């Protein structure tokens, strides 16, 4: 399982991604972090939505579009895109046919973000909202207005831009358990 560590630039295992805030009565409460998942994470780890615990995972619709465009490739990237889309489809069907609202997935929730891209803020920073990475950052900016948000990406350029715009940005490293699983399909010995 993977969780966000405070002050860390990668996802790891020991601590859940909670931010402590004071409640109305002064006692600390725990608030789950929203984790905006980039396409690169789903390509590197197609089942990462099942291994990130105690978070509200948000997948921008732009990520679904990118996966859809990559699924036709005959290589590992295409295979990973198809696997990620299949897993999201399974989750969608298990939750009434939509992921517009957060769907329970173990200790996390998963949903697809259709709106919430902060196009005006992207333009303020001189970023072209026609570029997919910038729209994903825009979705993360929208989530950050609602609470603690981390932009999860294996794309260093995207993480740099996100951090420059004030977002927490982290790299996802697949868990050892997932990396050690045997791939399905044909093998030549």
C-alpha positions as CSV (number, residue, x, y, z in Angstrom):
1,X,0.0,0.0,0.0
2,X,1.2,3.5,-0.6
3,X,0.5,6.7,1.3
4,X,1.7,10.2,1.3
5,X,4.4,11.3,3.7
6,X,4.4,14.9,4.9
7,X,7.3,16.7,3.3
8,X,8.1,13.8,1.0
9,X,8.3,14.0,-2.8
10,X,7.4,10.4,-3.3
11,X,4.6,8.1,-2.2
12,X,5.7,5.5,0.4
13,X,4.1,3.2,3.0
14,X,4.4,4.2,6.6
15,X,2.0,7.1,7.3
16,X,-1.4,8.0,5.9
17,X,-1.9,11.3,4.0
18,X,-3.8,13.2,6.6
19,X,-3.5,16.8,7.4
20,X,-4.2,17.8,11.0
21,X,-6.4,20.9,11.4
22,X,-8.2,22.2,14.5
23,X,-11.9,21.6,14.7
24,X,-14.4,24.2,16.1
25,X,-13.8,23.0,19.7
26,X,-10.0,23.3,19.3
27,X,-9.2,19.6,19.1
28,X,-7.2,18.3,16.2
29,X,-9.1,16.4,13.5
30,X,-7.8,14.5,10.5
31,X,-8.6,15.6,7.0
32,X,-8.0,13.3,4.0
33,X,-5.8,14.6,1.2
34,X,-7.1,14.8,-2.3
35,X,-4.6,13.2,-4.7
36,X,-4.9,14.3,-8.3
37,X,-3.5,11.4,-10.4
38,X,-1.7,12.2,-13.6
39,X,-1.6,9.9,-16.7
40,X,2.1,9.0,-16.1
41,X,1.2,7.4,-12.8
42,X,-1.5,5.2,-14.3
43,X,0.9,4.2,-17.1
44,X,3.7,3.3,-14.6
45,X,1.2,1.5,-12.2
46,X,-2.2,0.7,-13.9
47,X,-3.7,-0.5,-10.6
48,X,-2.3,2.3,-8.4
49,X,-5.9,3.3,-7.5
50,X,-6.0,0.1,-5.5
51,X,-2.7,0.7,-3.7
52,X,-3.0,4.3,-2.5
53,X,-4.7,4.2,0.8
54,X,-6.6,6.8,2.9
55,X,-6.9,9.3,0.1
56,X,-9.6,10.9,-2.1
57,X,-8.2,10.1,-5.6
58,X,-9.3,12.5,-8.3
59,X,-8.7,11.6,-11.9
60,X,-9.2,14.5,-14.3
61,X,-11.2,13.7,-17.4
62,X,-8.1,14.8,-19.4
63,X,-6.3,11.8,-18.0
64,X,-9.0,9.5,-19.3
65,X,-8.7,11.1,-22.7
66,X,-4.9,10.6,-22.7
67,X,-5.3,7.0,-21.7
68,X,-7.8,6.5,-24.5
69,X,-5.3,7.9,-27.0
70,X,-2.5,5.7,-25.7
71,X,-4.5,2.4,-25.5
72,X,-3.9,1.6,-29.2
73,X,-0.2,1.5,-28.9
74,X,1.2,-2.0,-29.3
75,X,3.8,-1.6,-26.6
76,X,3.9,-1.6,-22.8
77,X,2.5,1.9,-22.7
78,X,-0.6,0.8,-24.6
79,X,-0.9,-2.3,-22.5
80,X,-0.7,-0.2,-19.3
81,X,-3.3,2.3,-20.7
82,X,-5.7,-0.5,-21.5
83,X,-5.2,-2.1,-18.0
84,X,-5.8,1.3,-16.3
85,X,-9.0,1.9,-18.3
86,X,-10.2,-1.6,-17.6
87,X,-9.7,-1.1,-13.8
88,X,-11.5,2.3,-13.9
89,X,-14.3,0.7,-15.9
90,X,-14.6,-2.2,-13.3
91,X,-14.8,0.4,-10.6
92,X,-17.4,2.5,-12.5
93,X,-19.6,-0.5,-13.1
94,X,-19.4,-1.6,-9.5
95,X,-20.5,1.9,-8.4
96,X,-23.7,2.4,-10.4
97,X,-22.2,3.2,-13.8
98,X,-20.5,6.5,-13.0
99,X,-17.5,7.9,-11.2
100,X,-18.8,11.5,-11.0
101,X,-19.2,11.0,-7.3
102,X,-16.5,9.5,-5.1
103,X,-16.6,5.7,-5.3
104,X,-15.4,3.7,-2.3
105,X,-12.3,1.7,-3.2
106,X,-10.9,0.1,-0.1
107,X,-9.8,2.8,2.3
108,X,-9.8,5.4,-0.5
109,X,-12.3,6.9,-2.8
110,X,-11.9,7.4,-6.6
111,X,-13.8,9.9,-8.8
112,X,-13.4,11.4,-12.2
113,X,-13.2,15.2,-12.3
114,X,-15.1,16.7,-15.3
115,X,-15.1,20.3,-14.3
116,X,-13.0,22.3,-11.9
117,X,-10.2,23.2,-14.3
118,X,-9.0,26.7,-13.2
119,X,-8.4,28.0,-16.8
120,X,-8.3,31.6,-15.7
121,X,-5.6,30.8,-13.2
122,X,-3.6,28.9,-15.8
123,X,-3.8,31.9,-18.1
124,X,-2.7,34.2,-15.2
125,X,0.5,32.1,-15.0
126,X,1.0,32.1,-18.8
127,X,0.1,28.4,-19.2
128,X,-1.8,27.3,-22.3
129,X,-5.0,25.5,-21.3
130,X,-4.9,23.6,-24.6
131,X,-2.0,21.5,-23.3
132,X,-3.2,18.4,-21.4
133,X,-0.6,18.6,-18.6
134,X,-1.7,22.2,-17.9
135,X,-5.4,21.2,-17.7
136,X,-4.4,18.4,-15.2
137,X,-2.6,21.1,-13.1
138,X,-5.7,23.3,-13.5
139,X,-7.9,20.5,-12.1
140,X,-5.5,20.1,-9.2
141,X,-5.7,23.9,-8.6
142,X,-9.5,23.5,-8.4
143,X,-9.2,20.7,-5.9
144,X,-6.8,22.7,-3.8
145,X,-9.5,25.4,-3.3
146,X,-11.5,22.7,-1.5
147,X,-8.8,21.3,0.8
148,X,-5.4,19.7,1.0
149,X,-4.4,18.5,-2.4
150,X,-1.3,16.7,-3.8
151,X,-0.5,16.5,-7.5
152,X,0.8,12.9,-8.1
153,X,2.8,12.5,-11.3
154,X,5.9,10.7,-12.6
155,X,6.4,13.6,-15.0
156,X,9.1,15.8,-13.5
157,X,8.1,18.8,-15.7
158,X,4.5,18.6,-14.5
159,X,5.6,18.3,-10.8
160,X,7.9,21.3,-11.2
161,X,5.1,23.4,-12.7
162,X,2.6,22.3,-10.1
163,X,5.0,23.1,-7.2
164,X,5.7,26.5,-8.7
165,X,2.0,27.2,-8.7
166,X,1.8,26.3,-5.0
167,X,0.6,22.7,-5.2
168,X,2.1,19.9,-3.3
169,X,3.7,17.6,-5.9
170,X,4.8,14.0,-5.4
171,X,6.2,11.2,-7.5
172,X,4.6,7.8,-7.4
173,X,6.7,4.7,-7.0
174,X,4.9,1.4,-7.3
175,X,4.9,-0.7,-4.2
176,X,7.3,-3.6,-4.1
177,X,4.4,-6.1,-3.9
178,X,3.0,-4.7,-7.1
179,X,6.3,-4.7,-8.9
180,X,6.9,-8.3,-8.0
181,X,3.7,-9.6,-9.4
182,X,4.0,-11.7,-12.5
183,X,2.7,-10.1,-15.7
184,X,-0.2,-11.8,-17.5
185,X,0.3,-12.9,-21.1
186,X,2.8,-14.8,-23.2
187,X,6.4,-15.4,-22.3
188,X,9.1,-16.9,-24.4
189,X,11.7,-19.0,-22.5
